[in-house]
């Protein structure tokens, strides 16, 4: 049995599907139930209360651990999940971490994530760590405004990073869960090119064959919107990166290709698969 947390999200959904198609027994964990592949067991749990995972982890051989935004704060204790997994007999954990652990190690949310990585390394279980940069799927936050007003609103319109397709993260995660050669691996996951928010808006417009206007937010406006959904520490750390990415954050990583044997999908690829969300 493989347990997938965040199973109804942009990474968890394709990962759950890939594991089920590979013939694995899968328990999908999320706060809310959603449509799942046939044969996949669902369990509702909140990772902020690790004890709720005990039933899912009993008898599991592996765990994909994705931490929700409220677990990226200094006072949260997500490392408790690592201890629980070990005590339940889980033999392998693949952790979805963050590129910023290496590129911005002093950011408060990055310090918290580093502590989870360290707990995993010290757990005695097999492990692999995935460190993606920005997600292409963050553009879904614009879907309603594109549909109703033909507008994308974002800060730092002409500052780009190599955003990664969540489907690529899921494919790498599946490989790490199933293949022993990835034990102890730390993989930085990016897309194939640096792309700015304004260029992302242009890509959405091209896919829709309809104009999309770009409106640039101030940092304060962007932060106010982000903190409706994520802790202030995570919002600040993210805004620091997307406002002034350093050379390490602009680097195109070879790790997707190293693991899955093909180059990463572009933002344009992601839009083509998800264009219905913007119509």
C-alpha positions as CSV (number, residue, x, y, z in Angstrom):
1,X,0.0,0.0,0.0
2,X,1.2,3.5,-0.9
3,X,-0.3,6.5,0.9
4,X,-0.6,9.8,-1.0
5,X,-1.4,12.9,1.0
6,X,-2.8,15.9,-0.8
7,X,-4.3,13.4,-3.1
8,X,-6.9,15.7,-4.6
9,X,-4.5,18.5,-5.5
10,X,-2.5,19.3,-8.6
11,X,0.3,16.9,-7.8
12,X,-1.6,14.3,-5.8
13,X,-4.3,13.6,-8.5
14,X,-1.9,12.6,-11.3
15,X,0.3,10.8,-8.8
16,X,-2.6,8.7,-7.4
17,X,-3.6,7.9,-11.0
18,X,-0.1,6.9,-12.0
19,X,0.3,4.6,-9.0
20,X,-3.1,3.0,-9.6
21,X,-2.2,2.4,-13.2
22,X,1.1,0.8,-12.1
23,X,-1.0,-1.8,-10.2
24,X,-0.2,-0.4,-6.7
25,X,-2.7,-0.4,-3.9
26,X,-3.2,3.3,-3.0
27,X,-4.8,5.1,-0.1
28,X,-5.6,8.7,-1.1
29,X,-5.6,11.2,1.9
30,X,-7.2,14.6,1.6
31,X,-9.4,16.9,3.7
32,X,-12.3,16.5,1.2
33,X,-13.3,13.5,-0.9
34,X,-13.0,13.8,-4.7
35,X,-13.3,11.6,-7.7
36,X,-10.5,8.9,-7.6
37,X,-9.4,6.1,-9.8
38,X,-11.3,2.8,-9.4
39,X,-9.9,0.8,-6.6
40,X,-8.2,3.7,-4.7
41,X,-9.2,3.9,-1.0
42,X,-10.0,7.4,0.3
43,X,-9.4,8.6,3.9
44,X,-10.3,12.1,5.1
45,X,-7.6,13.6,7.4
46,X,-6.0,16.9,8.3
47,X,-2.2,16.7,8.4
48,X,-2.2,19.4,11.2
49,X,-3.5,16.5,13.4
50,X,-1.0,13.7,12.5
51,X,-2.8,11.1,14.6
52,X,-5.6,11.1,12.1
53,X,-3.2,9.5,9.6
54,X,-2.7,6.4,11.7
55,X,-5.5,4.4,10.0
56,X,-4.1,5.3,6.6
57,X,-0.5,4.4,7.4
58,X,-1.2,1.1,9.1
59,X,0.2,-1.6,6.7
60,X,1.6,1.0,4.2
61,X,5.0,0.5,2.6
62,X,5.4,4.0,1.4
63,X,4.2,7.6,1.8
64,X,4.1,10.6,-0.4
65,X,4.1,13.6,1.9
66,X,2.8,16.9,0.7
67,X,2.4,19.6,3.4
68,X,-0.5,22.1,3.1
69,X,0.3,25.8,3.5
70,X,-0.7,26.0,7.2
71,X,2.1,23.5,7.9
72,X,4.8,25.8,6.5
73,X,5.0,28.0,9.7
74,X,7.7,27.9,12.4
75,X,5.2,26.8,15.1
76,X,3.8,23.9,13.1
77,X,5.1,20.4,13.8
78,X,4.9,18.5,10.4
79,X,8.0,16.5,11.4
80,X,5.6,14.6,13.8
81,X,4.2,13.0,10.6
82,X,7.6,11.5,9.9
83,X,7.8,10.0,13.3
84,X,4.3,8.6,13.0
85,X,5.1,7.0,9.6
86,X,8.2,5.3,11.1
87,X,6.3,4.0,14.1
88,X,3.6,2.6,11.7
89,X,6.2,0.6,9.8
90,X,6.4,2.7,6.6
91,X,9.6,1.9,4.8
92,X,9.9,4.8,2.3
93,X,8.8,8.5,2.3
94,X,9.0,10.8,-0.7
95,X,8.7,14.4,0.6
96,X,7.5,17.3,-1.5
97,X,9.8,20.1,-0.2
98,X,10.7,23.4,-1.8
99,X,13.5,24.8,-3.9
100,X,13.8,27.6,-1.4
101,X,15.2,25.2,1.2
102,X,18.5,25.4,-0.8
103,X,18.2,28.8,-2.4
104,X,16.7,30.8,0.5
105,X,17.6,28.7,3.6
106,X,16.9,31.5,6.1
107,X,13.3,32.2,5.1
108,X,11.0,31.3,8.0
109,X,9.0,28.8,6.0
110,X,12.2,27.3,4.5
111,X,13.7,26.8,8.0
112,X,10.5,24.9,8.9
113,X,10.7,22.7,5.8
114,X,14.5,22.0,6.3
115,X,13.5,20.7,9.7
116,X,11.1,18.2,8.1
117,X,13.9,17.2,5.6
118,X,16.3,16.6,8.5
119,X,13.7,14.6,10.4
120,X,13.2,12.4,7.4
121,X,17.0,11.8,6.9
122,X,17.3,10.8,10.6
123,X,14.2,8.6,10.6
124,X,15.8,5.3,9.5
125,X,13.3,5.0,6.6
126,X,14.3,5.2,2.9
127,X,13.6,8.6,1.5
128,X,13.7,11.0,-1.4
129,X,13.2,14.7,-1.4
130,X,11.6,16.7,-4.3
131,X,12.3,20.5,-4.4
132,X,10.2,22.2,-7.0
133,X,10.2,25.8,-7.8
134,X,7.0,27.7,-8.7
135,X,4.1,25.7,-10.0
136,X,2.5,26.3,-13.4
137,X,-0.8,25.5,-11.8
138,X,-0.6,28.6,-9.7
139,X,-2.0,30.2,-12.8
140,X,-5.4,28.6,-11.9
141,X,-5.7,31.5,-9.4
142,X,-6.4,33.6,-12.5
143,X,-9.1,31.4,-13.9
144,X,-12.1,33.3,-12.6
145,X,-10.8,36.7,-13.6
146,X,-9.9,35.4,-17.1
147,X,-13.3,33.8,-17.6
148,X,-15.3,36.9,-16.4
149,X,-13.1,39.8,-17.2
150,X,-10.4,38.7,-19.6
151,X,-7.7,39.8,-17.1
152,X,-4.7,38.3,-15.3
153,X,-3.6,40.2,-12.2
154,X,-0.2,39.4,-10.7
155,X,2.9,41.2,-9.2
156,X,6.3,41.6,-10.9
157,X,4.9,41.1,-14.4
158,X,8.2,41.1,-16.2
159,X,10.2,38.9,-13.7
160,X,10.3,35.3,-14.6
161,X,11.1,31.9,-13.1
162,X,11.1,28.4,-14.7
163,X,7.8,27.2,-13.4
164,X,7.2,23.4,-13.2
165,X,4.2,21.4,-14.4
166,X,2.7,19.5,-11.4
167,X,2.3,16.5,-13.7
168,X,6.1,16.3,-14.0
169,X,6.4,16.5,-10.2
170,X,3.9,13.6,-10.0
171,X,5.8,11.5,-12.5
172,X,9.1,12.1,-10.6
173,X,7.3,11.2,-7.3
174,X,6.0,8.0,-8.7
175,X,9.5,7.0,-9.8
176,X,10.9,7.7,-6.4
177,X,8.2,5.7,-4.7
178,X,8.6,2.7,-6.9
179,X,12.3,2.6,-7.9
180,X,15.0,1.8,-5.4
181,X,17.6,3.8,-7.5
182,X,16.1,7.0,-6.2
183,X,16.6,6.3,-2.5
184,X,18.5,9.2,-0.9
185,X,17.9,11.4,-4.0
186,X,17.3,15.2,-3.7
187,X,15.7,16.5,-6.9
188,X,15.3,20.1,-7.9
189,X,12.3,20.3,-10.3
190,X,11.8,23.2,-12.8
191,X,10.3,23.8,-16.1
192,X,12.3,24.1,-19.3
193,X,12.4,27.9,-19.5
194,X,12.1,31.1,-17.6
195,X,8.6,32.6,-18.1
196,X,7.2,35.8,-16.7
197,X,3.6,36.4,-15.5
198,X,3.0,38.6,-18.4
199,X,4.2,35.9,-20.8
200,X,2.0,33.4,-19.0
201,X,-1.0,35.6,-19.6
202,X,0.0,35.7,-23.3
203,X,0.1,31.9,-23.4
204,X,-3.4,31.7,-21.9
205,X,-4.6,34.2,-24.4
206,X,-3.1,32.2,-27.3
207,X,-4.7,29.0,-26.0
208,X,-8.1,30.7,-25.8
209,X,-7.6,32.6,-29.0
210,X,-8.9,35.6,-27.1
211,X,-7.3,38.7,-25.6
212,X,-6.2,38.6,-22.0
213,X,-5.2,41.8,-20.4
214,X,-2.4,41.9,-17.8
215,X,-2.8,44.0,-14.6
216,X,0.3,44.4,-12.4
217,X,-0.3,44.2,-8.7
218,X,1.8,45.8,-6.1
219,X,3.6,43.6,-3.6
220,X,1.2,44.7,-0.9
221,X,-1.8,43.8,-3.0
222,X,-0.4,40.4,-3.9
223,X,0.5,39.7,-0.2
224,X,-3.0,40.6,0.9
225,X,-4.4,38.1,-1.6
226,X,-2.0,35.3,-0.8
227,X,-2.5,35.5,3.0
228,X,-6.1,34.6,2.5
229,X,-4.9,31.1,1.8
230,X,-1.4,30.7,3.1
231,X,0.5,31.8,6.3
232,X,2.2,35.2,6.1
233,X,5.7,33.6,6.4
234,X,5.1,31.5,3.2
235,X,3.6,34.5,1.4
236,X,6.6,36.7,2.2
237,X,9.1,34.0,1.3
238,X,7.4,33.4,-2.0
239,X,7.2,37.0,-2.9
240,X,10.9,37.4,-2.1
241,X,11.7,34.8,-4.8
242,X,9.3,35.9,-7.5
243,X,10.3,39.6,-7.1
244,X,14.0,39.0,-7.4
245,X,15.0,35.4,-8.2
246,X,18.7,34.7,-7.6
247,X,20.8,32.7,-10.1
248,X,20.0,29.4,-8.5
249,X,16.3,30.1,-8.8
250,X,16.7,30.9,-12.5
251,X,18.6,27.7,-13.3
252,X,16.9,25.1,-15.5
253,X,17.4,21.9,-13.6
254,X,18.1,18.6,-15.4
255,X,16.4,16.5,-12.7
256,X,13.1,15.9,-14.4
257,X,14.8,14.4,-17.4
258,X,17.3,12.5,-15.2
259,X,14.4,10.7,-13.4
260,X,11.8,10.2,-16.1
261,X,13.9,10.2,-19.3
262,X,12.3,13.2,-21.0
263,X,12.5,16.9,-20.7
264,X,10.0,18.8,-18.5
265,X,6.7,20.2,-19.9
266,X,6.6,23.9,-20.7
267,X,4.0,26.3,-19.3
268,X,2.4,26.3,-22.8
269,X,2.0,22.5,-22.5
270,X,0.3,22.9,-19.1
271,X,-2.1,25.6,-20.5
272,X,-3.0,23.4,-23.4
273,X,-4.1,20.6,-21.0
274,X,-5.9,23.0,-18.7
275,X,-7.4,25.6,-21.0
276,X,-11.0,24.6,-20.1
277,X,-10.4,26.1,-16.7
278,X,-10.0,29.6,-18.3
279,X,-13.0,29.4,-20.7
